[in-house]
Amino acid sequence: WRKRLDFGTGTFGDMGCHIYDPVFKALGVTAPITVRSEGPKPNEHNWANDAIVHYVFPGTPFTDGPTVKVVWYDGSQRPPADIVALLGKVKQPDQGSIFIGTKGVMVLPHVGKPILLPEEKYQGYEMPKLESVNHWHSFVEAVRGNGKTSANFDYAGPLTETILLGGIASRFPQTTLEWDAKALAFKNVKEANQFVKRTYRKGWEVKGLS
């Protein structure tokens, strides 16, 4: 169902929140400035099997420079050879992220242990130990007014918004869309805004979204 335009948001919409979670959490990015899809475009009924989507975010204290670029690949698409070459003998994960920094590279398999490269530079380095979080207990405690969940709406909202922008961009391949997060609208391609909100059926309107 995830490939059906009327019911899902493609592989990107399904897995994007999982794969981009450490990107948002670690780098502190929020809304992108631009988003661009290399295609292919979805057909009348289904999202495409492959995708490459480019995002540009404002820089944060944890990134280098005024902006930071994040690229999504799925299906048969893979990172270019110069990126893969940075991994050396480390196998590119089937799902996950590759962080390219000023002092090295981190390979982060989905639900796997991070790998720091070059290995000889980080040999013996111990990752910080994080306290385990019980998501079920965390949710119940948040309902009771005791703290927030790790993926509360303040965090999950901008993350999900970013992923869905990639889906909209895929409808306009090879076009750089400029996003205004405050206005919840694209600034330069007005036709794309029809996919940001929908007209709800009578009786099912949502205040502020209809």
WODALIN-V541619 format. One record per residue. RES is the residue in one small letter. PHI is phi in whole degrees, -180 to 180 (none if undefined). PSI is psi in whole degrees, 0 to 359 (NA if undefined). NEAR is the number of other C-alpha atoms within 12 Angstrom. Layout:
[[RES	PHI	PSI	NEAR] [RES	PHI	PSI	NEAR]]
This chain:
[[w	none	336	15] [r	-66	339	20] [k	-86	349	23] [r	-84	127	20] [l	-58	323	23] [d	-78	344	15] [f	-124	334	14] [g	-129	182	20] [t	-126	25	33] [g	77	178	32] [t	-58	322	32] [f	-60	312	38] [g	-68	331	33] [d	-74	306	24] [m	-97	345	26] [g	-57	318	36] [c	-64	328	30] [h	-74	313	26] [i	-72	323	34] [y	-84	350	39] [d	-55	308	30] [p	-65	333	29] [v	-65	312	34] [f	-68	316	33] [k	-67	315	21] [a	-80	319	17] [l	-92	344	25] [g	73	23	23] [v	-74	159	30] [t	-127	250	33] [a	-85	142	35] [p	-75	159	39] [i	-85	315	32] [t	-138	159	33] [v	-143	138	42] [r	-143	130	35] [s	-105	139	34] [e	-85	355	29] [g	91	183	31] [p	-78	168	26] [k	-81	146	28] [p	-65	152	27] [n	-88	198	16] [e	-63	329	12] [h	-117	327	17] [n	-126	152	24] [w	-72	154	33] [a	-68	158	32] [n	-76	335	24] [d	-122	155	26] [a	-158	143	35] [i	-132	121	33] [v	-127	128	41] [h	-105	131	34] [y	-118	146	33] [v	-124	122	29] [f	-110	156	31] [p	-63	145	24] [g	-65	158	22] [t	-128	174	22] [p	-60	346	14] [f	-104	8	20] [t	-124	169	24] [d	-108	119	17] [g	99	174	15] [p	-71	340	14] [t	-137	165	22] [v	-135	137	30] [k	-103	135	28] [v	-129	130	35] [v	-123	135	36] [w	-106	136	40] [y	-128	137	32] [d	-149	174	30] [g	68	228	21] [s	-84	355	13] [q	-78	141	20] [r	-138	159	24] [p	-58	153	27] [p	-65	163	15] [a	-59	324	12] [d	-68	331	11] [i	-75	313	20] [v	-61	325	21] [a	-62	333	18] [l	-67	341	25] [l	-80	344	28] [g	62	236	20] [k	-86	354	13] [v	-75	129	21] [k	-71	135	17] [q	-66	127	25] [p	-67	150	23] [d	-63	323	21] [q	-137	140	25] [g	151	198	33] [s	-133	154	38] [i	-124	115	37] [f	-97	124	33] [i	-108	112	28] [g	-111	185	21] [t	-80	342	12] [k	-120	7	14] [g	157	194	19] [v	-129	143	26] [m	-121	125	31] [v	-99	125	35] [l	-124	93	31] [p	-63	146	24] [h	-62	127	24] [v	54	31	16] [g	-123	175	15] [k	-82	136	17] [p	-63	146	25] [i	-121	123	33] [l	-97	135	29] [l	-129	151	27] [p	-70	144	22] [e	-59	322	20] [e	-66	331	12] [k	-74	325	13] [y	-109	14	17] [q	-61	128	12] [g	90	353	10] [y	-71	132	14] [e	-104	128	11] [m	-68	144	12] [p	-61	142	8] [k	-88	129	7] [l	-106	144	6] [e	-72	134	6] [s	-68	143	9] [v	-118	127	14] [n	-89	109	12] [h	-63	324	15] [w	-67	313	12] [h	-64	320	17] [s	-61	319	20] [f	-64	313	19] [v	-62	317	15] [e	-64	323	17] [a	-66	320	18] [v	-61	324	14] [r	-80	357	12] [g	92	13	11] [n	-105	88	12] [g	81	189	15] [k	-122	157	21] [t	-75	163	23] [s	-70	337	21] [a	-122	53	24] [n	-67	170	18] [f	-63	329	14] [d	-61	328	14] [y	-93	311	24] [a	-71	331	25] [g	-61	302	19] [p	-61	326	27] [l	-65	311	33] [t	-64	320	31] [e	-57	315	32] [t	-61	315	42] [i	-62	314	38] [l	-65	331	31] [l	-62	327	42] [g	-64	322	49] [g	-65	319	45] [i	-65	318	41] [a	-61	328	40] [s	-66	340	39] [r	-79	348	36] [f	-130	62	27] [p	-59	149	25] [q	63	24	19] [t	-125	126	25] [t	-83	115	30] [l	-94	130	34] [e	-96	121	30] [w	-103	132	34] [d	-109	99	24] [a	-66	325	22] [k	-67	319	14] [a	-87	352	12] [l	52	53	25] [a	-155	152	26] [f	-83	137	29] [k	-86	329	20] [n	-112	342	17] [v	-125	89	23] [k	-63	330	18] [e	-62	335	17] [a	-72	339	28] [n	-70	342	24] [q	-66	341	15] [f	-97	357	24] [v	-78	319	26] [k	-131	161	20] [r	-128	160	14] [t	-88	117	16] [y	-79	150	13] [r	-64	151	10] [k	-58	131	8] [g	95	348	9] [w	-119	15	11] [e	-63	146	13] [v	-115	121	13] [k	-57	127	9] [g	90	349	10] [l	-118	341	13] [s	-76	NA	14]]
